[in-house]
């Protein structure tokens, strides 16, 4: 069996190009230090010579840095890549990492193994994103490297948030200005035990320390009180997964109630829930917003491209990702940051006339 072909070295590539080894290294590791033209020239020659870049393992052993940033997701990879909010956030992270020559490694907190893969443990830093990450996996992450969390609080770690309570309060106050008021809340993974349906008094809710959706509920409930409604008397349904298929049976249950029992306002904790409700309501011939008003949360593009446009809270998920990645790379101070939200008034719950 012939021996494997010898690997082209960094020095040989630099000699061929008649530039320094450091300049060639920057093309792979610190692209922001070079002009686009010079980096493209180096990469073209590297490809021609069969040089794929510095060996990551050797570099990690030599420098103590792998130039890998691991993102720990609370959901499966398939779900996260298909979810508009998670996808936008990952895009923001990748944008910053790409600009500074780092690699993005995704790990799902829902994978069958409770242990983090060895490749992930080599990372220079960790970004933890989601409602309820795998606690055992988090405990296995090497504590010597920096951590940043998004939409999740981890003791001693900086986090990137929006003010979910205040944003939900604002959109609920807007919606409750309409009369008559017969609101209902559709929450997202808010019960301690799985529940895809009506939430009863016997079901225990997760705390605000465990999920951001509890903050959203608190905002709704504050608005109810200020508008003369007893929060305990407002019915709530819970969704276990923010997908169309999982939302459908819950929303069908609500929309198929008798006319005098059916809510005329749905305060939804995500745009995906709200858009599912909008689609199913239209299929039933309900007039939006005359028969039913709907609000969402997230501000995904789909809700603004269709008619009627969704009334919602927009959070900048791309900016969240950029900020978290910048902190991990030392480009921003490691401190908790709060990003602004925007109330978007669409036709599903317009202003009072």
N, C-alpha and C positions, 0 to 999 in steps of 0.2 A: 504494500500500500504506500503510495507516494506521500512524503511529508506535506503538511499544509503549507500553502504559499506564505512567504514571509510578509509580515505586515509592514506597510510603509510607515515610517516614523515622522513625527512632527518636524524633526530637524531636516529630514530629506525634503519635505514639502517646502520648508522655509528656504532651503538652498535653491530649489528649483525656481522659486518666485523671486529670489534675491531680496528677501525681506527678513526681519528679525523673527526669531522663534516666538517672542512675546506677541508680535503682531498677529501671527498665525493663530496663536492660542486665543487671542481676543475675539477672533472671528467665530470661534465656537463657544467661548465662555463669557465674553463681555462684548456682545455685538454693538452695544450703544457707544463703545469707545472708537468705532471705526466708521468711515463713510460707507454709504450703501454700495458705492461702486467698488471700493477696495474689498469689502467683505464678499461681494458677489464674485469678484475675480478669484479670491482665495478659495471659495467653496467650489467654483467650477474646476479649478486645478486639482483640488483635493479629490473631487469625484473622478476626474480623469486618471489620477494616480491610484485610485482605490482606497483612499484614506477617508475613513468614516468619522474621525474625530478622536479626541483623547479617550482613553479607556477609563470608564467611570469608576470602576472598583479601584484601579491603581491610583487614580486621582484622589479618591476619597481617603485611601490609606495615607497618601502623601501629604494632603492638605488638611485632612480632618473635615472636609466639606464634600458633599456629593452633588451639590447644585440641583437637588431634588426637593420639591415641596409636596407634601402629602396632604390631600384634602380628604377628611373623613366625613362621609355622607351618612345621614341617618337612614336614608332609603336605599333601595337597590339601585345599581348603576343604570339599568334599563329605565326605571321610573325617573331618575334624576335627569337623564339626558333627554327624556321626552317632555318633562315638565317645563313649562315656559319660564317660570320664576327661577328654578334651579339652573336651567340652561343659561339664562342671562347672567346669573351670578358666576357660573363657571367660566363664561366668556370673559368677564371682567378680570377674574384671577389669571386666566391664561394670557390675556393681553399684557399684563405687567410681567409675568414670568418670561414670556417670549422676548420682551424688550430687554431683559437683563440676563438672557442665556440660561434660564433655569427650566427644568423639566417638571411637568405636572403629573402627579401620580394620584389616581382616584382609588379610594378604598370604601367599600360599603359596610356600614355598621350592621347590615342585615345578612351578611354572608354566613354560611353555615358554620364555619369555624369562628370561634370566639376570639381567636388570637390574630393579631395583626401580622400580615405577611412580612418576611424578613426584608424584602426590598423596601417596604415602607418604613421600617425601623431605621434605615440608613438616612432618612430625609434630614435636611437641615432645619426644617420647621414644619409645623402642622397647623392646618386650618380645619376647624371642626364646625360643620354646618348642619343644621336641621333641628327638628323639634325635640327628639329624644334619642340621641346617639347611644350606641351600645356601650354601657358603662364598663363592662369587663374589658372591652377593647381599649377604651380610653385609659384604663388603669395600666395597660401594658405598654402604652406609648412612652418612649424614653423622655424623662422629665428634664434632661439637661438641654433640650432643644426648645426654642420658642414656640408658644402656642398662641393662636388667635381664634376666638369663636365668633360665629355669626348666628344671630337669632337663638342664642343659647348661652347661658351663664355657667362658667366653670371657675370655681374658686381660685383666685390669684391670677387669672388670665384676662387680658384685655379682650373686649368684645365689640362687635359692630352691630348696632341695633337701629331700628326706627321706633318712635314712640307709639306703639300699637294701641295703647289705652286711649291716648288723646286723639289719634286718628279715627278710631272707631267711635269715640264720643262725638266727634265733629260730623261724621257722615250720618250717624243715627239722629242727631239733632236736626240735620237738614231733612231727613226722611220723615221725622215725626211732626214736622211743621204742617204736613198734609192732614186733613180730616176727611172722613172718620179714621181712627187709628185702630188697626187690628194686627199688630206686628207679630212676627215669629222670628226666631234666630235659628240659622243653620250653622252649626259649629263644625270644626275640623279636628278630629282626634282629641277630644277634650275629656272623655270619660276614662277613669282608671282602668276599667275592664272594657274590652272591645264592645262597641255598640254602633250598629249601623241602622239607626231608626230613632224613634221618639225617646227623649231622655226623661226618665221618671225620677221622683224624689229619692228612690232607693239607690240610685247610681251615684257613686262618688266621683267628683270631678278632680282632675289634676290641678295642682297648685300653680300659681303664677311663676314659681321657681322652676317648674318642670316644663312648661310650654307657653309660648307666646300667645296662643289662642285664648288662654285664660285672661291675659291682659286685654284682648279684644272684647271678650265678654264683659269685663269690668267697665270698659268704655260704653258699651251698649247699655248696661244696667244703670250707669250714672245718668245717661240721657233719659232712660225710662222714668227714673225718679223725678227728674226736673220737669218732665212733661206729664206728671200726675199718674203714671202707671206703676203698678206694683211689679217689680222685676220677677218676683216669684210666680206671678200670674201670666207671664209671657211664655208661651210654649217654646220648647227648643228641641230640635232634632240634631243628631250627630252623624257626621260622615267619617268613615274609617280611613278612606284613601282618596286623595284629591284627583280622582279620575272620573271621566264621564260614566263608565260602566258601574262604578261603585256608587256614584251619586244618584243614578237613575231611580232605583227602587225607593230610596228615601224621599226624593222629591215627588215621585208619583203618588206616594202615600199622602203627601201634603195637598197636592193639587186636586186629588180625587175626593177630598172631603166635601160634604154638602156645602152649598153656597154660603149658608149662614155660619158655618164653622171654619171655612177656609180663610186663612190669613189674607189680608190685602196688602201686606208689606212683608217681604222676605229680606232680612238683614243677613247676608251671606259672608262667611269669613274668608272666602277666596273668590277670585274671578271665575275659576273653573266651576265652582258650585253655582255661582250666579248665572253663568252662561248656559249651564245644563238646565237650570230652572227656566230660563228664558225660552230655550228651544222647546221644552216640554209644555210650557204654558201656551206657546203659539200653536202647537199641534192640537191643543184642546180648544182653540178658538178664543182664549182669554185675551182681552185687549190690554196692551201694555202702553201706558201706565194706568189706564182707567180702571180696569178690574184688578190689576196686580202691579205693585211697584217692587222693584228689585234693586238691591245695591250689592256691590262686590268689594273686594280688597285685593290689590296687587298692581293693577294698571297694566295688564298684559295687552299686547297689541291687538289680539283677536277681539277683545271687547270694544275696541275703539274703531275697528274697521267694518263691523257689521252694523246693520240697522234693525232696531233702535240701538244707539250707542249706550254702553253700560255706564251707569253712575257708579263711581268707585273711588278708592284711595289708591293713588299711584305711589309706589316705592321704587327707588332707583336701584334695582338689583345688580346692574352692571357696576355702578359706583360702589356698592357694598363689596363686591369681589375685588375691585381695584384697590380699595382702601385696605382690606385685610391682607392682600398680597404685598402691598407696599410696606405694611408694618412688619410682616415676616422677613422681608428683605432688608429691613433697616432704613427704608426710604421715608418712613413716617414714624413718629413717636409711638411706642407701645403703650397705648392708653385707650380706655373705652371711648368710643365715638358714637354719636347719635346723628343720624342723617334725617333730613327733612322729608316730609311726605306732602302730597298735593291732592286736594279734593277735586275730582273731575266730575263735572255735572253733565251727564248724558241724558238721553230721552227715557231711560227705564225708571228714573225717579227725578223728574225735572223740578225746578223751583216752583213754588206756589204762584198762582196767577191771581 
